[in-house]
Amino acid sequence: MEQMIEVKKTQLESVLTLLERAEYLLPDTDSRVIDYRQEVLNIKELLKSDKV
């Protein structure tokens, strides 16, 4: 079970990295983009804190 959680966590981190790399395609002025970026940061912080 613990190993499966670690695999899923690693997969999520990979997806977040790809999303961050794709950010430059998005306009900075759209409030949805700002919200999106904040959510990505929030998820990354949650993963770092091991509360997942």
Helices and strands as residue ranges (DSSP letters): H 2-22, G 23-25, H 31-48
